[in-house]
Amino acid sequence: MATLWLIGMMGSGKTAVAPLVAARLDLPWYDTDREIEARSGRSLAALITEDEPGFRALERAEVARLAGRDAVVACGGGVVLDDATVTLMRETGRVIHLDASPVTLAARLGKGEGRPLLAEGVEAALLRIDRERAERYAAAAHAVVDAEDVEETVAERVVDAWNLSS
């Protein structure tokens, strides 16, 4: 076993799918954003708004803390922005990209409340972020899973991708 890292855009379903996958594989699961909030005592929105580079350092440290565990880890959408973090994830497990279209992401995120990166407007921000990160997601992932469907279906696809790579 090794760490199963879930990456993808905000709204791709990482946090919702992670516990479903973990239950199927009989593993614990973690969400890096939730872990960072718990450890720092601050909201993700505040951390990103006030000091995004500082937040990315916390994210890097959280990935290092979880690396190599037999666990499912839902990562923040921007985890792929740090090359060292991506390298660590790839070396300590399997990285699976949950891929959904910006239209689907926008529908799931609604008005994007509490998400500072969507302040310019949900659809415009998602299109911009998708353009900026698409190559990074592709380079980081060992496998890509279509995340357009309901969570249960996506979880089954993730388990299948995991089993194929093990």
Contacts in CASP RR format, 6 or more apart in sequence:
PFRMAT RR
TARGET T0000
AUTHOR 0000-0000-0000
METHOD contacts of the structure
MODEL  1
MATLWLIGMMGSGKTAVAPLVAARLDLPWYDTDREIEARSGRSLAALITE
DEPGFRALERAEVARLAGRDAVVACGGGVVLDDATVTLMRETGRVIHLDA
SPVTLAARLGKGEGRPLLAEGVEAALLRIDRERAERYAAAAHAVVDAEDV
EETVAERVVDAWNLSS
1 27 0 8 1.000
1 70 0 8 1.000
1 166 0 8 1.000
2 68 0 8 1.000
2 70 0 8 1.000
2 92 0 8 1.000
2 93 0 8 1.000
2 94 0 8 1.000
3 66 0 8 1.000
3 67 0 8 1.000
3 68 0 8 1.000
3 69 0 8 1.000
3 70 0 8 1.000
3 71 0 8 1.000
3 72 0 8 1.000
3 73 0 8 1.000
3 89 0 8 1.000
3 92 0 8 1.000
3 93 0 8 1.000
3 94 0 8 1.000
4 21 0 8 1.000
4 25 0 8 1.000
4 27 0 8 1.000
4 71 0 8 1.000
4 72 0 8 1.000
4 73 0 8 1.000
4 93 0 8 1.000
4 94 0 8 1.000
4 96 0 8 1.000
4 158 0 8 1.000
4 162 0 8 1.000
5 73 0 8 1.000
5 75 0 8 1.000
5 89 0 8 1.000
5 93 0 8 1.000
5 94 0 8 1.000
5 95 0 8 1.000
5 96 0 8 1.000
6 14 0 8 1.000
6 17 0 8 1.000
6 18 0 8 1.000
6 21 0 8 1.000
6 72 0 8 1.000
6 73 0 8 1.000
6 74 0 8 1.000
6 75 0 8 1.000
6 96 0 8 1.000
6 98 0 8 1.000
6 158 0 8 1.000
7 14 0 8 1.000
7 75 0 8 1.000
7 76 0 8 1.000
7 77 0 8 1.000
7 79 0 8 1.000
7 80 0 8 1.000
7 89 0 8 1.000
7 95 0 8 1.000
7 96 0 8 1.000
7 97 0 8 1.000
7 98 0 8 1.000
7 137 0 8 1.000
7 140 0 8 1.000
7 141 0 8 1.000
8 14 0 8 1.000
8 75 0 8 1.000
8 76 0 8 1.000
8 77 0 8 1.000
8 80 0 8 1.000
8 97 0 8 1.000
8 98 0 8 1.000
8 99 0 8 1.000
8 137 0 8 1.000
8 147 0 8 1.000
9 77 0 8 1.000
9 100 0 8 1.000
9 102 0 8 1.000
9 105 0 8 1.000
9 126 0 8 1.000
9 129 0 8 1.000
9 130 0 8 1.000
9 133 0 8 1.000
9 137 0 8 1.000
10 76 0 8 1.000
10 77 0 8 1.000
10 105 0 8 1.000
10 109 0 8 1.000
10 115 0 8 1.000
10 117 0 8 1.000
10 118 0 8 1.000
10 126 0 8 1.000
10 129 0 8 1.000
11 100 0 8 1.000
11 105 0 8 1.000
11 108 0 8 1.000
11 109 0 8 1.000
12 98 0 8 1.000
12 99 0 8 1.000
12 100 0 8 1.000
12 105 0 8 1.000
12 147 0 8 1.000
13 74 0 8 1.000
13 98 0 8 1.000
13 100 0 8 1.000
13 108 0 8 1.000
13 147 0 8 1.000
13 151 0 8 1.000
13 154 0 8 1.000
14 31 0 8 1.000
14 74 0 8 1.000
14 75 0 8 1.000
14 76 0 8 1.000
14 77 0 8 1.000
14 98 0 8 1.000
15 31 0 8 1.000
15 33 0 8 1.000
15 34 0 8 1.000
15 74 0 8 1.000
16 151 0 8 1.000
17 74 0 8 1.000
17 98 0 8 1.000
17 147 0 8 1.000
17 151 0 8 1.000
17 154 0 8 1.000
17 155 0 8 1.000
17 158 0 8 1.000
18 29 0 8 1.000
18 30 0 8 1.000
18 31 0 8 1.000
18 72 0 8 1.000
18 73 0 8 1.000
18 74 0 8 1.000
19 29 0 8 1.000
19 72 0 8 1.000
20 151 0 8 1.000
20 152 0 8 1.000
20 155 0 8 1.000
21 27 0 8 1.000
21 29 0 8 1.000
21 72 0 8 1.000
21 155 0 8 1.000
21 158 0 8 1.000
21 159 0 8 1.000
21 162 0 8 1.000
22 28 0 8 1.000
22 29 0 8 1.000
22 71 0 8 1.000
22 72 0 8 1.000
24 155 0 8 1.000
24 156 0 8 1.000
24 159 0 8 1.000
25 72 0 8 1.000
25 159 0 8 1.000
25 162 0 8 1.000
27 70 0 8 1.000
27 71 0 8 1.000
27 72 0 8 1.000
28 69 0 8 1.000
28 71 0 8 1.000
28 72 0 8 1.000
29 71 0 8 1.000
29 72 0 8 1.000
29 73 0 8 1.000
29 74 0 8 1.000
30 66 0 8 1.000
30 71 0 8 1.000
30 72 0 8 1.000
30 73 0 8 1.000
30 74 0 8 1.000
31 73 0 8 1.000
31 74 0 8 1.000
31 76 0 8 1.000
32 59 0 8 1.000
32 62 0 8 1.000
32 63 0 8 1.000
32 66 0 8 1.000
32 73 0 8 1.000
32 74 0 8 1.000
32 75 0 8 1.000
32 76 0 8 1.000
32 79 0 8 1.000
33 44 0 8 1.000
33 74 0 8 1.000
33 76 0 8 1.000
35 62 0 8 1.000
35 65 0 8 1.000
35 66 0 8 1.000
36 44 0 8 1.000
36 47 0 8 1.000
36 55 0 8 1.000
36 58 0 8 1.000
36 59 0 8 1.000
36 62 0 8 1.000
37 43 0 8 1.000
37 44 0 8 1.000
37 47 0 8 1.000
39 58 0 8 1.000
39 62 0 8 1.000
40 47 0 8 1.000
40 58 0 8 1.000
44 55 0 8 1.000
45 114 0 8 1.000
45 115 0 8 1.000
45 116 0 8 1.000
47 54 0 8 1.000
47 55 0 8 1.000
47 58 0 8 1.000
48 55 0 8 1.000
48 116 0 8 1.000
48 117 0 8 1.000
49 116 0 8 1.000
56 78 0 8 1.000
56 81 0 8 1.000
56 82 0 8 1.000
59 75 0 8 1.000
59 76 0 8 1.000
59 78 0 8 1.000
59 79 0 8 1.000
59 82 0 8 1.000
59 85 0 8 1.000
60 82 0 8 1.000
60 84 0 8 1.000
60 85 0 8 1.000
63 73 0 8 1.000
63 75 0 8 1.000
63 79 0 8 1.000
63 85 0 8 1.000
63 88 0 8 1.000
63 89 0 8 1.000
64 88 0 8 1.000
66 73 0 8 1.000
67 88 0 8 1.000
67 89 0 8 1.000
67 91 0 8 1.000
67 92 0 8 1.000
68 92 0 8 1.000
68 93 0 8 1.000
75 89 0 8 1.000
77 133 0 8 1.000
78 133 0 8 1.000
79 85 0 8 1.000
79 86 0 8 1.000
79 89 0 8 1.000
80 86 0 8 1.000
80 133 0 8 1.000
80 136 0 8 1.000
80 137 0 8 1.000
80 139 0 8 1.000
80 140 0 8 1.000
81 133 0 8 1.000
81 136 0 8 1.000
86 95 0 8 1.000
86 136 0 8 1.000
86 139 0 8 1.000
86 140 0 8 1.000
89 95 0 8 1.000
89 140 0 8 1.000
90 140 0 8 1.000
90 142 0 8 1.000
94 142 0 8 1.000
94 143 0 8 1.000
94 161 0 8 1.000
94 162 0 8 1.000
94 165 0 8 1.000
94 166 0 8 1.000
95 140 0 8 1.000
95 141 0 8 1.000
95 142 0 8 1.000
95 143 0 8 1.000
96 141 0 8 1.000
96 142 0 8 1.000
96 143 0 8 1.000
96 144 0 8 1.000
96 145 0 8 1.000
96 158 0 8 1.000
96 161 0 8 1.000
96 162 0 8 1.000
97 137 0 8 1.000
97 138 0 8 1.000
97 140 0 8 1.000
97 141 0 8 1.000
97 143 0 8 1.000
97 144 0 8 1.000
97 145 0 8 1.000
98 145 0 8 1.000
98 147 0 8 1.000
98 154 0 8 1.000
98 158 0 8 1.000
99 137 0 8 1.000
99 144 0 8 1.000
99 145 0 8 1.000
99 146 0 8 1.000
99 147 0 8 1.000
100 108 0 8 1.000
100 146 0 8 1.000
100 147 0 8 1.000
100 148 0 8 1.000
101 148 0 8 1.000
102 123 0 8 1.000
102 126 0 8 1.000
102 127 0 8 1.000
102 130 0 8 1.000
104 147 0 8 1.000
104 148 0 8 1.000
105 126 0 8 1.000
106 122 0 8 1.000
106 123 0 8 1.000
106 126 0 8 1.000
109 115 0 8 1.000
109 118 0 8 1.000
109 122 0 8 1.000
109 126 0 8 1.000
110 122 0 8 1.000
111 122 0 8 1.000
112 118 0 8 1.000
112 122 0 8 1.000
117 125 0 8 1.000
117 129 0 8 1.000
118 125 0 8 1.000
118 126 0 8 1.000
119 125 0 8 1.000
120 128 0 8 1.000
138 144 0 8 1.000
142 165 0 8 1.000
143 161 0 8 1.000
143 164 0 8 1.000
143 165 0 8 1.000
145 154 0 8 1.000
145 157 0 8 1.000
145 158 0 8 1.000
145 161 0 8 1.000
146 154 0 8 1.000
146 157 0 8 1.000
147 154 0 8 1.000
END
